[in-house]
Each structure stands twice: as structure tokens, then as C-alpha cells.
Amino acid sequence: MMLIPSAHAGGGGITGGATEWTQIANNGELISLVGNSAEQINNQVTQITQLAEQIQNQLKIYANMLQNTAQLPNHVWGQVESDLNRLQGIVSQGQGIAFSMGNADDILKQRFQSFSTFKSNLPSGASFSSTYEGWSNTNRDTIAGTLKAANLTAEQFQSEESTMSSLRSMSESADGQMKALQIGHEIAAQEVAQLQKLRGLVSQQVTMMATWYQSEQARKDLAQARREQFFNAPTNDIRGGQTMEPRW
């Protein structure tokens, strides 16, 4: 995701975020960057959701294969490792997206009084930044619960290196392989559901920001029209009545 520089240690998988947004002095450039990035992020969430669904289906195929054989061949298990590693990356990307979009909301509120006022008038009154934080915590806790049930820790799924290390140890037996496939399939299913919720959040935020951009531009256009009307107004002759002439 080549949008904005890395926003969050541990967020992973997403390039871009609030760090650069805070460094942009020109408010017009900030609005443009956040708006364009939000649209791209919305598309990215759709793409990684579809990828998670593909991985979920593929892991189910591998599990069915394993039921008919003593152990998956090395070349097939290599594909399993690749899919599970990609799944770990998807989880990291989702966390990074939530962090970045939450920070975009905070930065716009800090920079623009009109944005803060607009947000306070919304029916829900909820802050996107706090909503994203809640999503992120739920997503992380759900995955941790799945891993704990399998006697694994969340730390074993937080980085590519630790994920691959866990997978290699599981590949030594058919039981270990099946366990890895079952865990991966469950996490993929959970992630598909969570990413669908994330996509809904991002879509709401993009729509809300677009509405604010339009209202902000309309306000500026109206102010400009009023200035032009004031300064370009015709000057009328206010003397009226008879022309003053000397009388001798």
C-alpha cells in the first residue's frame, strides 16, 4: 500500500499514515492527500478482504487433501506456509489501516474547526478514531483467543519470522499440519468478517469526509461570491435633485 509513510509500529503491512499528514503545513494539500488516500484505502480493504476469502477456501482444500494422505508433501506444505504467511500480512494490514484512518480523523479535527463542528452535528456523535481503536482491539483479541485455544500465543502470529517458525515445527507431523490448517482457516474466516466491518467503517468515513469537503468548498465559494459582489458593485450617483449651479 503505497499511500503514506509507516504510521504505526506493529501495524505492519500498510505504508502510510498520520506521521506525514501531521507534517503538511498547507491545509489544501492535507485535504487532498487525506481524501485521495482514503479512497485508495477503501479499495485496498476490498482487495485484502477478497484475498482473505481466497486463503480461507484454499486452506479448506489443503485440509481435505490431508484427510486422504498421511502427510502433505513438502511442495504442498510450502504453499500452505505461503498462504498462512499472507494471512498474517493481511491481519497486519488491517491493523495499520485502522490506525491510519483513525489518525486522519484526529488530524482533520485538530486542523479544521469546521470539520470538528461538522462531526459534532452527526447523529451518532461517535469518533471514528475511537471506533477504529475498538475494531483493532476486537480483531486482535479474537485472533489471540483462537491461538490460545490451540495452545499458541498471539506473539507467534505477530511477525513473519515467528509465524514461519511456528509453521515449521507444525509441519513435522500430520497432526501438526492439520492443527495449523484448522487454526489458519478459523483465523481467515474471522478476518473476513472483521475486514467486512472495517470496510464499512472506511466507507462511512470516506462518505462523511466527502460531505464535509463539499460543504467546506461551498462555504468558501459563497464567501468569495459575496466579496466579489461587494467590491464589484456599481457606484451610483447619489446627488439626485437639481444640479448645483452658481446663480448671479
C-alpha positions in Angstrom: 0.0 0.0 0.0 2.0 3.0 -1.3 -0.1 5.8 0.2 1.6 7.4 3.1 4.7 6.6 5.3 4.5 3.9 8.0 2.1 5.1 10.7 2.3 2.6 13.5 4.9 0.3 15.0 3.4 -3.1 15.0 0.6 -2.1 12.5 2.6 -3.6 9.6 1.6 -4.1 6.0 0.4 -0.6 5.3 2.7 2.1 4.0 1.4 5.4 5.0 -0.2 7.3 7.8 -0.6 10.1 10.2 3.1 10.8 10.6 3.3 12.6 7.2 -0.1 14.1 7.5 1.0 16.0 10.6 4.0 17.4 8.7 2.0 19.0 5.9 1.7 22.7 6.5 -0.6 23.6 3.6 -4.2 22.7 4.6 -5.3 22.4 1.0 -2.6 19.8 0.4 -3.6 18.0 3.6 -7.2 17.8 2.5 -6.2 16.5 -1.0 -3.8 13.9 0.4 -6.2 12.6 3.1 -9.1 12.4 0.6 -7.2 10.6 -2.1 -5.6 8.2 0.4 -8.9 7.4 2.0 -10.4 6.4 -1.4 -7.4 4.2 -2.1 -7.5 2.6 1.3 -11.2 1.9 0.8 -10.3 0.0 -2.4 -7.4 -1.8 -0.6 -9.7 -3.1 2.2 -11.9 -4.6 -0.5 -8.9 -6.3 -2.1 -7.5 -7.8 1.1 -11.0 -9.0 2.1 -11.2 -10.9 -1.2 -7.7 -12.3 -0.6 -8.6 -13.5 2.9 -11.6 -15.3 1.4 -9.4 -17.0 -1.2 -6.9 -18.1 1.5 -9.8 -19.4 3.6 -11.1 -21.5 0.8 -7.6 -22.8 -0.1 -6.8 -23.8 3.4 -10.0 -25.9 3.4 -8.8 -27.6 0.2 -5.5 -28.5 1.9 -7.3 -29.9 5.0 -9.4 -32.1 2.7 -6.2 -33.3 1.0 -4.6 -34.1 4.3 -7.5 -36.3 5.3 -6.7 -38.6 2.4 -2.9 -38.8 3.0 -0.6 -39.4 5.9 1.1 -36.0 5.5 1.2 -33.2 2.9 4.2 -33.4 0.6 6.8 -30.7 1.1 5.9 -28.8 -2.0 2.2 -28.6 -1.0 3.2 -27.7 2.6 5.3 -24.9 1.1 2.1 -23.5 -0.4 0.3 -23.8 2.9 3.1 -21.8 4.6 2.9 -19.1 1.9 -0.9 -18.8 2.3 -0.7 -18.6 6.1 2.1 -16.1 5.9 0.0 -13.9 3.5 -2.8 -14.2 6.1 -0.5 -12.9 8.8 0.2 -9.9 6.4 -3.5 -9.3 5.9 -4.0 -9.1 9.6 -1.2 -6.6 9.9 -2.5 -4.5 7.0 -6.0 -4.3 8.6 -4.5 -3.1 11.9 -2.4 -0.5 10.0 -5.4 0.7 8.1 -7.5 1.2 11.2 -4.6 3.1 12.9 -4.1 5.4 9.9 -7.7 6.2 9.2 -8.3 6.9 12.9 -5.4 9.3 12.9 -6.7 11.0 9.8 -9.9 11.8 11.7 -7.9 13.2 14.6 -5.7 15.4 12.4 -8.6 16.9 10.5 -10.4 17.8 13.8 -7.2 19.5 15.0 -6.6 21.4 11.8 -10.1 22.5 10.9 -12.7 23.9 13.2 -15.4 23.4 10.6 -14.6 19.6 10.5 -14.9 19.4 14.3 -18.2 21.2 14.2 -19.4 19.1 11.3 -18.6 15.9 13.2 -20.3 17.1 16.4 -23.5 17.6 14.5 -23.6 14.0 13.2 -26.5 11.9 14.6 -24.2 9.2 16.0 -21.7 11.7 17.5 -19.2 8.9 17.6 -15.5 9.5 16.9 -14.0 7.4 14.1 -10.7 7.3 15.8 -12.2 5.6 18.9 -14.3 3.3 16.7 -11.2 2.2 14.8 -9.4 1.6 18.1 -12.3 -0.6 19.2 -12.2 -2.5 16.0 -8.5 -3.1 16.3 -8.8 -4.4 19.8 -11.6 -6.7 18.9 -9.7 -8.1 15.9 -6.6 -8.6 18.0 -8.4 -10.3 20.9 -10.4 -12.6 18.5 -7.2 -13.9 16.9 -5.5 -14.2 20.3 -8.5 -16.3 21.6 -8.2 -18.6 18.6 -4.5 -19.1 19.1 -4.9 -19.6 22.9 -7.4 -22.4 22.3 -4.8 -24.1 20.2 -2.1 -23.6 23.0 -0.4 -20.9 20.9 0.3 -17.3 21.7 -0.6 -14.1 19.9 3.2 -13.3 19.6 3.6 -16.4 17.4 1.4 -14.7 14.8 2.6 -11.1 15.0 5.5 -11.3 12.6 6.5 -13.2 9.5 9.6 -14.7 11.3 7.6 -16.0 14.3 4.8 -17.3 12.1 7.1 -19.2 9.8 9.0 -20.7 12.9 5.7 -22.0 14.3 4.6 -23.4 10.9 7.9 -25.3 10.5 7.5 -27.0 13.8 3.9 -28.0 13.0 4.9 -29.4 9.6 6.8 -32.3 11.2 3.6 -34.4 11.7 0.2 -34.8 10.1 -1.5 -33.8 13.4 0.6 -30.6 13.4 -0.2 -29.9 9.8 -4.0 -30.4 10.4 -3.8 -28.2 13.5 -2.1 -25.4 11.5 -4.7 -25.7 8.7 -7.6 -25.6 11.2 -6.2 -22.5 13.0 -5.4 -20.8 9.7 -8.9 -21.5 8.4 -10.6 -20.2 11.5 -8.4 -17.0 11.6 -9.1 -16.4 7.9 -12.9 -16.7 8.5 -12.7 -14.3 11.4 -10.6 -11.9 9.4 -13.0 -11.9 6.5 -15.8 -10.9 8.9 -13.7 -8.3 10.6 -12.5 -6.8 7.3 -16.0 -6.5 6.1 -16.7 -4.4 9.2 -13.6 -2.4 8.6 -14.7 -1.8 5.0 -18.0 -0.5 6.3 -16.2 1.9 8.7 -13.9 3.2 6.0 -16.8 3.7 3.6 -18.7 5.7 6.2 -15.6 7.8 6.9 -15.0 8.5 3.2 -18.6 9.5 2.7 -18.6 11.7 5.7 -15.3 13.4 4.7 -16.6 13.9 1.1 -19.7 15.6 2.5 -17.6 17.9 4.7 -15.2 18.7 1.8 -18.3 19.7 -0.3 -19.8 21.8 2.5 -16.4 23.5 3.1 -15.9 24.3 -0.6 -19.5 25.6 -0.8 -18.8 27.9 2.2 -15.6 29.2 0.6 -17.4 29.7 -2.8 -20.2 31.6 -1.1 -17.7 33.9 0.8 -15.8 34.6 -2.5 -19.0 35.4 -4.3 -20.0 37.8 -1.6 -16.6 39.5 -1.7 -16.8 39.9 -5.5 -20.3 41.2 -5.3 -19.3 43.8 -2.7 -16.2 45.0 -4.5 -17.6 44.9 -8.0 -20.9 46.6 -7.2 -21.7 49.6 -9.5 -21.2 53.1 -8.0 -24.5 55.1 -8.3 -24.8 58.8 -8.5 -26.1 59.8 -5.1 -26.5 63.5 -5.7 -30.0 63.4 -7.2 -32.3 66.5 -7.3 -31.2 69.7 -9.1 -27.7 70.3 -10.3 -26.0 72.9 -8.1 -25.0 75.8 -10.3 -23.8 79.3 -9.3 -26.6 81.9 -9.5 -25.5 85.6 -10.1 
